[in-house]
Amino acid sequence: MDDEDAAQIKRLVPHSHYQKIHANHVIHMFKPRQFVAAVDAFLLDTTSAGEGARRT
């Protein structure tokens, strides 16, 4: 997905969340820490005060 695709999705789904991570096609393999951090941040932001999203 390029920046134009992301902008189109944002227009169509205004409450969507987009986090760009510069990596090859398999993001979770090439940039695992950034991928997990982005998913964690998304879960904390979209759940009730982050309940259930915190890992121990």
PDB file of N, CA, C and O in Angstrom:
ATOM      1  N   MET A   1       0.857  -1.171   0.000  1.00  0.00           N
ATOM      2  CA  MET A   1       0.000   0.000   0.000  1.00  0.00           C
ATOM      3  C   MET A   1       0.900   1.230   0.000  1.00  0.00           C
ATOM      4  O   MET A   1       1.820   1.337   0.811  1.00  0.00           O
ATOM      5  N   ASP A   2       0.631   2.141  -0.902  1.00  0.00           N
ATOM      6  CA  ASP A   2       1.427   3.361  -0.941  1.00  0.00           C
ATOM      7  C   ASP A   2       0.675   4.501  -0.249  1.00  0.00           C
ATOM      8  O   ASP A   2      -0.437   4.314   0.243  1.00  0.00           O
ATOM      9  N   ASP A   3       1.289   5.668  -0.219  1.00  0.00           N
ATOM     10  CA  ASP A   3       0.690   6.805   0.487  1.00  0.00           C
ATOM     11  C   ASP A   3      -0.652   7.216  -0.117  1.00  0.00           C
ATOM     12  O   ASP A   3      -1.553   7.642   0.606  1.00  0.00           O
ATOM     13  N   GLU A   4      -0.788   7.092  -1.429  1.00  0.00           N
ATOM     14  CA  GLU A   4      -2.047   7.441  -2.080  1.00  0.00           C
ATOM     15  C   GLU A   4      -3.160   6.475  -1.655  1.00  0.00           C
ATOM     16  O   GLU A   4      -4.286   6.901  -1.398  1.00  0.00           O
ATOM     17  N   ASP A   5      -2.849   5.190  -1.583  1.00  0.00           N
ATOM     18  CA  ASP A   5      -3.820   4.203  -1.100  1.00  0.00           C
ATOM     19  C   ASP A   5      -4.240   4.514   0.334  1.00  0.00           C
ATOM     20  O   ASP A   5      -5.426   4.468   0.663  1.00  0.00           O
ATOM     21  N   ALA A   6      -3.268   4.829   1.184  1.00  0.00           N
ATOM     22  CA  ALA A   6      -3.561   5.141   2.587  1.00  0.00           C
ATOM     23  C   ALA A   6      -4.457   6.373   2.693  1.00  0.00           C
ATOM     24  O   ALA A   6      -5.381   6.400   3.506  1.00  0.00           O
ATOM     25  N   ALA A   7      -4.190   7.385   1.882  1.00  0.00           N
ATOM     26  CA  ALA A   7      -5.015   8.597   1.898  1.00  0.00           C
ATOM     27  C   ALA A   7      -6.443   8.297   1.453  1.00  0.00           C
ATOM     28  O   ALA A   7      -7.397   8.838   2.012  1.00  0.00           O
ATOM     29  N   GLN A   8      -6.588   7.437   0.451  1.00  0.00           N
ATOM     30  CA  GLN A   8      -7.931   7.058  -0.022  1.00  0.00           C
ATOM     31  C   GLN A   8      -8.698   6.312   1.067  1.00  0.00           C
ATOM     32  O   GLN A   8      -9.879   6.583   1.288  1.00  0.00           O
ATOM     33  N   ILE A   9      -8.044   5.387   1.739  1.00  0.00           N
ATOM     34  CA  ILE A   9      -8.701   4.657   2.832  1.00  0.00           C
ATOM     35  C   ILE A   9      -9.100   5.623   3.935  1.00  0.00           C
ATOM     36  O   ILE A   9     -10.198   5.515   4.481  1.00  0.00           O
ATOM     37  N   LYS A  10      -8.225   6.565   4.274  1.00  0.00           N
ATOM     38  CA  LYS A  10      -8.530   7.548   5.321  1.00  0.00           C
ATOM     39  C   LYS A  10      -9.753   8.376   4.932  1.00  0.00           C
ATOM     40  O   LYS A  10     -10.572   8.708   5.789  1.00  0.00           O
ATOM     41  N   ARG A  11      -9.882   8.711   3.657  1.00  0.00           N
ATOM     42  CA  ARG A  11     -11.068   9.454   3.196  1.00  0.00           C
ATOM     43  C   ARG A  11     -12.324   8.601   3.322  1.00  0.00           C
ATOM     44  O   ARG A  11     -13.376   9.090   3.734  1.00  0.00           O
ATOM     45  N   LEU A  12     -12.208   7.321   2.962  1.00  0.00           N
ATOM     46  CA  LEU A  12     -13.374   6.438   2.999  1.00  0.00           C
ATOM     47  C   LEU A  12     -13.728   5.992   4.414  1.00  0.00           C
ATOM     48  O   LEU A  12     -14.898   5.767   4.723  1.00  0.00           O
ATOM     49  N   VAL A  13     -12.727   5.866   5.264  1.00  0.00           N
ATOM     50  CA  VAL A  13     -12.919   5.400   6.647  1.00  0.00           C
ATOM     51  C   VAL A  13     -12.213   6.404   7.568  1.00  0.00           C
ATOM     52  O   VAL A  13     -11.092   6.159   8.014  1.00  0.00           O
ATOM     53  N   PRO A  14     -12.876   7.537   7.851  1.00  0.00           N
ATOM     54  CA  PRO A  14     -12.213   8.629   8.574  1.00  0.00           C
ATOM     55  C   PRO A  14     -11.739   8.275   9.986  1.00  0.00           C
ATOM     56  O   PRO A  14     -10.841   8.935  10.507  1.00  0.00           O
ATOM     57  N   HIS A  15     -12.306   7.273  10.603  1.00  0.00           N
ATOM     58  CA  HIS A  15     -11.885   6.892  11.957  1.00  0.00           C
ATOM     59  C   HIS A  15     -10.834   5.782  11.936  1.00  0.00           C
ATOM     60  O   HIS A  15     -10.529   5.184  12.968  1.00  0.00           O
ATOM     61  N   SER A  16     -10.289   5.516  10.754  1.00  0.00           N
ATOM     62  CA  SER A  16      -9.269   4.472  10.652  1.00  0.00           C
ATOM     63  C   SER A  16      -7.949   4.967  11.244  1.00  0.00           C
ATOM     64  O   SER A  16      -7.769   6.157  11.502  1.00  0.00           O
ATOM     65  N   HIS A  17      -7.046   4.032  11.447  1.00  0.00           N
ATOM     66  CA  HIS A  17      -5.722   4.356  11.986  1.00  0.00           C
ATOM     67  C   HIS A  17      -4.682   3.777  11.042  1.00  0.00           C
ATOM     68  O   HIS A  17      -4.759   2.612  10.653  1.00  0.00           O
ATOM     69  N   TYR A  18      -3.713   4.598  10.680  1.00  0.00           N
ATOM     70  CA  TYR A  18      -2.667   4.158   9.749  1.00  0.00           C
ATOM     71  C   TYR A  18      -1.312   4.444  10.367  1.00  0.00           C
ATOM     72  O   TYR A  18      -1.031   5.572  10.774  1.00  0.00           O
ATOM     73  N   GLN A  19      -0.488   3.438  10.436  1.00  0.00           N
ATOM     74  CA  GLN A  19       0.873   3.580  10.948  1.00  0.00           C
ATOM     75  C   GLN A  19       1.821   3.071   9.879  1.00  0.00           C
ATOM     76  O   GLN A  19       1.802   1.886   9.545  1.00  0.00           O
ATOM     77  N   LYS A  20       2.644   3.945   9.342  1.00  0.00           N
ATOM     78  CA  LYS A  20       3.575   3.546   8.295  1.00  0.00           C
ATOM     79  C   LYS A  20       4.852   3.015   8.942  1.00  0.00           C
ATOM     80  O   LYS A  20       5.456   3.677   9.787  1.00  0.00           O
ATOM     81  N   ILE A  21       5.248   1.827   8.538  1.00  0.00           N
ATOM     82  CA  ILE A  21       6.489   1.218   8.982  1.00  0.00           C
ATOM     83  C   ILE A  21       7.285   0.892   7.731  1.00  0.00           C
ATOM     84  O   ILE A  21       6.845   0.104   6.894  1.00  0.00           O
ATOM     85  N   HIS A  22       8.447   1.492   7.607  1.00  0.00           N
ATOM     86  CA  HIS A  22       9.294   1.251   6.439  1.00  0.00           C
ATOM     87  C   HIS A  22       9.940  -0.124   6.581  1.00  0.00           C
ATOM     88  O   HIS A  22      10.835  -0.319   7.404  1.00  0.00           O
ATOM     89  N   ALA A  23       9.479  -1.068   5.776  1.00  0.00           N
ATOM     90  CA  ALA A  23       9.996  -2.438   5.822  1.00  0.00           C
ATOM     91  C   ALA A  23       9.656  -3.123   4.503  1.00  0.00           C
ATOM     92  O   ALA A  23       8.943  -2.575   3.663  1.00  0.00           O
ATOM     93  N   ASN A  24      10.174  -4.311   4.345  1.00  0.00           N
ATOM     94  CA  ASN A  24       9.813  -5.118   3.191  1.00  0.00           C
ATOM     95  C   ASN A  24       8.379  -5.616   3.347  1.00  0.00           C
ATOM     96  O   ASN A  24       7.675  -5.204   4.269  1.00  0.00           O
ATOM     97  N   HIS A  25       7.958  -6.476   2.475  1.00  0.00           N
ATOM     98  CA  HIS A  25       6.572  -6.931   2.430  1.00  0.00           C
ATOM     99  C   HIS A  25       6.103  -7.591   3.736  1.00  0.00           C
ATOM    100  O   HIS A  25       4.960  -7.388   4.147  1.00  0.00           O
ATOM    101  N   VAL A  26       6.948  -8.359   4.380  1.00  0.00           N
ATOM    102  CA  VAL A  26       6.567  -9.089   5.591  1.00  0.00           C
ATOM    103  C   VAL A  26       7.031  -8.267   6.810  1.00  0.00           C
ATOM    104  O   VAL A  26       8.074  -8.548   7.401  1.00  0.00           O
ATOM    105  N   ILE A  27       6.246  -7.264   7.163  1.00  0.00           N
ATOM    106  CA  ILE A  27       6.639  -6.290   8.191  1.00  0.00           C
ATOM    107  C   ILE A  27       6.983  -6.966   9.504  1.00  0.00           C
ATOM    108  O   ILE A  27       8.010  -6.660  10.109  1.00  0.00           O
ATOM    109  N   HIS A  28       6.131  -7.886   9.953  1.00  0.00           N
ATOM    110  CA  HIS A  28       6.350  -8.508  11.259  1.00  0.00           C
ATOM    111  C   HIS A  28       7.635  -9.337  11.307  1.00  0.00           C
ATOM    112  O   HIS A  28       8.135  -9.635  12.392  1.00  0.00           O
ATOM    113  N   MET A  29       8.170  -9.709  10.149  1.00  0.00           N
ATOM    114  CA  MET A  29       9.417 -10.469  10.123  1.00  0.00           C
ATOM    115  C   MET A  29      10.642  -9.547  10.051  1.00  0.00           C
ATOM    116  O   MET A  29      11.655  -9.800  10.702  1.00  0.00           O
ATOM    117  N   PHE A  30      10.541  -8.496   9.267  1.00  0.00           N
ATOM    118  CA  PHE A  30      11.675  -7.610   9.062  1.00  0.00           C
ATOM    119  C   PHE A  30      11.794  -6.523  10.140  1.00  0.00           C
ATOM    120  O   PHE A  30      12.898  -6.070  10.442  1.00  0.00           O
ATOM    121  N   LYS A  31      10.677  -6.112  10.710  1.00  0.00           N
ATOM    122  CA  LYS A  31      10.684  -5.068  11.738  1.00  0.00           C
ATOM    123  C   LYS A  31       9.772  -5.497  12.895  1.00  0.00           C
ATOM    124  O   LYS A  31       8.794  -4.809  13.185  1.00  0.00           O
ATOM    125  N   PRO A  32      10.070  -6.613  13.556  1.00  0.00           N
ATOM    126  CA  PRO A  32       9.146  -7.148  14.560  1.00  0.00           C
ATOM    127  C   PRO A  32       8.876  -6.198  15.728  1.00  0.00           C
ATOM    128  O   PRO A  32       7.739  -6.093  16.186  1.00  0.00           O
ATOM    129  N   ARG A  33       9.896  -5.516  16.206  1.00  0.00           N
ATOM    130  CA  ARG A  33       9.681  -4.609  17.354  1.00  0.00           C
ATOM    131  C   ARG A  33       8.774  -3.449  16.983  1.00  0.00           C
ATOM    132  O   ARG A  33       7.883  -3.086  17.750  1.00  0.00           O
ATOM    133  N   GLN A  34       8.994  -2.865  15.810  1.00  0.00           N
ATOM    134  CA  GLN A  34       8.136  -1.769  15.371  1.00  0.00           C
ATOM    135  C   GLN A  34       6.712  -2.254  15.116  1.00  0.00           C
ATOM    136  O   GLN A  34       5.749  -1.552  15.426  1.00  0.00           O
ATOM    137  N   PHE A  35       6.580  -3.443  14.557  1.00  0.00           N
ATOM    138  CA  PHE A  35       5.262  -3.996  14.288  1.00  0.00           C
ATOM    139  C   PHE A  35       4.495  -4.210  15.595  1.00  0.00           C
ATOM    140  O   PHE A  35       3.337  -3.808  15.710  1.00  0.00           O
ATOM    141  N   VAL A  36       5.138  -4.842  16.574  1.00  0.00           N
ATOM    142  CA  VAL A  36       4.480  -5.107  17.861  1.00  0.00           C
ATOM    143  C   VAL A  36       4.164  -3.793  18.572  1.00  0.00           C
ATOM    144  O   VAL A  36       3.092  -3.660  19.164  1.00  0.00           O
ATOM    145  N   ALA A  37       5.066  -2.830  18.525  1.00  0.00           N
ATOM    146  CA  ALA A  37       4.813  -1.536  19.159  1.00  0.00           C
ATOM    147  C   ALA A  37       3.607  -0.845  18.518  1.00  0.00           C
ATOM    148  O   ALA A  37       2.794  -0.245  19.221  1.00  0.00           O
ATOM    149  N   ALA A  38       3.487  -0.923  17.201  1.00  0.00           N
ATOM    150  CA  ALA A  38       2.352  -0.306  16.506  1.00  0.00           C
ATOM    151  C   ALA A  38       1.047  -1.005  16.867  1.00  0.00           C
ATOM    152  O   ALA A  38       0.032  -0.342  17.083  1.00  0.00           O
ATOM    153  N   VAL A  39       1.058  -2.323  16.936  1.00  0.00           N
ATOM    154  CA  VAL A  39      -0.148  -3.075  17.301  1.00  0.00           C
ATOM    155  C   VAL A  39      -0.524  -2.779  18.751  1.00  0.00           C
ATOM    156  O   VAL A  39      -1.697  -2.558  19.054  1.00  0.00           O
ATOM    157  N   ASP A  40       0.458  -2.772  19.644  1.00  0.00           N
ATOM    158  CA  ASP A  40       0.194  -2.458  21.051  1.00  0.00           C
ATOM    159  C   ASP A  40      -0.411  -1.061  21.199  1.00  0.00           C
ATOM    160  O   ASP A  40      -1.388  -0.875  21.925  1.00  0.00           O
ATOM    161  N   ALA A  41       0.173  -0.087  20.511  1.00  0.00           N
ATOM    162  CA  ALA A  41      -0.340   1.286  20.584  1.00  0.00           C
ATOM    163  C   ALA A  41      -1.770   1.353  20.064  1.00  0.00           C
ATOM    164  O   ALA A  41      -2.617   2.036  20.639  1.00  0.00           O
ATOM    165  N   PHE A  42      -2.032   0.640  18.973  1.00  0.00           N
ATOM    166  CA  PHE A  42      -3.396   0.604  18.421  1.00  0.00           C
ATOM    167  C   PHE A  42      -4.370   0.009  19.421  1.00  0.00           C
ATOM    168  O   PHE A  42      -5.448   0.560  19.645  1.00  0.00           O
ATOM    169  N   LEU A  43      -3.997  -1.113  20.025  1.00  0.00           N
ATOM    170  CA  LEU A  43      -4.888  -1.764  20.994  1.00  0.00           C
ATOM    171  C   LEU A  43      -5.123  -0.886  22.220  1.00  0.00           C
ATOM    172  O   LEU A  43      -6.246  -0.796  22.717  1.00  0.00           O
ATOM    173  N   LEU A  44      -4.083  -0.250  22.699  1.00  0.00           N
ATOM    174  CA  LEU A  44      -4.236   0.635  23.857  1.00  0.00           C
ATOM    175  C   LEU A  44      -5.125   1.819  23.525  1.00  0.00           C
ATOM    176  O   LEU A  44      -5.894   2.282  24.367  1.00  0.00           O
ATOM    177  N   ASP A  45      -5.021   2.306  22.306  1.00  0.00           N
ATOM    178  CA  ASP A  45      -5.813   3.462  21.883  1.00  0.00           C
ATOM    179  C   ASP A  45      -7.266   3.102  21.617  1.00  0.00           C
ATOM    180  O   ASP A  45      -8.153   3.930  21.824  1.00  0.00           O
ATOM    181  N   THR A  46      -7.524   1.885  21.164  1.00  0.00           N
ATOM    182  CA  THR A  46      -8.880   1.532  20.743  1.00  0.00           C
ATOM    183  C   THR A  46      -9.669   0.712  21.761  1.00  0.00           C
ATOM    184  O   THR A  46     -10.859   0.467  21.563  1.00  0.00           O
ATOM    185  N   THR A  47      -9.028   0.290  22.837  1.00  0.00           N
ATOM    186  CA  THR A  47      -9.761  -0.429  23.874  1.00  0.00           C
ATOM    187  C   THR A  47     -10.069   0.523  25.005  1.00  0.00           C
ATOM    188  O   THR A  47      -9.457   1.587  25.104  1.00  0.00           O
ATOM    189  N   SER A  48     -10.985   0.169  25.841  1.00  0.00           N
ATOM    190  CA  SER A  48     -11.378   1.011  26.957  1.00  0.00           C
ATOM    191  C   SER A  48     -10.201   1.213  27.894  1.00  0.00           C
ATOM    192  O   SER A  48      -9.874   0.336  28.693  1.00  0.00           O
ATOM    193  N   ALA A  49      -9.563   2.379  27.791  1.00  0.00           N
ATOM    194  CA  ALA A  49      -8.405   2.740  28.631  1.00  0.00           C
ATOM    195  C   ALA A  49      -7.317   1.671  28.556  1.00  0.00           C
ATOM    196  O   ALA A  49      -6.528   1.518  29.489  1.00  0.00           O
ATOM    197  N   GLY A  50      -7.274   0.936  27.454  1.00  0.00           N
ATOM    198  CA  GLY A  50      -6.231  -0.056  27.285  1.00  0.00           C
ATOM    199  C   GLY A  50      -6.477  -1.351  28.026  1.00  0.00           C
ATOM    200  O   GLY A  50      -5.596  -2.211  28.059  1.00  0.00           O
ATOM    201  N   GLU A  51      -7.648  -1.519  28.622  1.00  0.00           N
ATOM    202  CA  GLU A  51      -7.936  -2.742  29.378  1.00  0.00           C
ATOM    203  C   GLU A  51      -7.837  -3.964  28.475  1.00  0.00           C
ATOM    204  O   GLU A  51      -8.402  -3.985  27.382  1.00  0.00           O
ATOM    205  N   GLY A  52      -7.136  -4.953  28.927  1.00  0.00           N
ATOM    206  CA  GLY A  52      -7.003  -6.180  28.180  1.00  0.00           C
ATOM    207  C   GLY A  52      -5.931  -6.137  27.111  1.00  0.00           C
ATOM    208  O   GLY A  52      -5.620  -7.166  26.511  1.00  0.00           O
ATOM    209  N   ALA A  53      -5.365  -4.980  26.863  1.00  0.00           N
ATOM    210  CA  ALA A  53      -4.359  -4.864  25.823  1.00  0.00           C
ATOM    211  C   ALA A  53      -2.934  -4.898  26.382  1.00  0.00           C
ATOM    212  O   ALA A  53      -1.979  -5.042  25.619  1.00  0.00           O
ATOM    213  N   ARG A  54      -2.786  -4.771  27.661  1.00  0.00           N
ATOM    214  CA  ARG A  54      -1.452  -4.762  28.252  1.00  0.00           C
ATOM    215  C   ARG A  54      -0.923  -6.176  28.354  1.00  0.00           C
ATOM    216  O   ARG A  54      -1.625  -7.090  28.787  1.00  0.00           O
ATOM    217  N   ARG A  55       0.331  -6.345  27.946  1.00  0.00           N
ATOM    218  CA  ARG A  55       0.961  -7.656  28.062  1.00  0.00           C
ATOM    219  C   ARG A  55       1.831  -7.672  29.303  1.00  0.00           C
ATOM    220  O   ARG A  55       2.410  -6.656  29.689  1.00  0.00           O
ATOM    221  N   THR A  56       1.913  -8.836  29.920  1.00  0.00           N
ATOM    222  CA  THR A  56       2.758  -8.955  31.111  1.00  0.00           C
ATOM    223  C   THR A  56       3.994  -9.737  30.810  1.00  0.00           C
ATOM    224  O   THR A  56       4.826  -9.940  31.693  1.00  0.00           O
TER     225      THR A  56
END
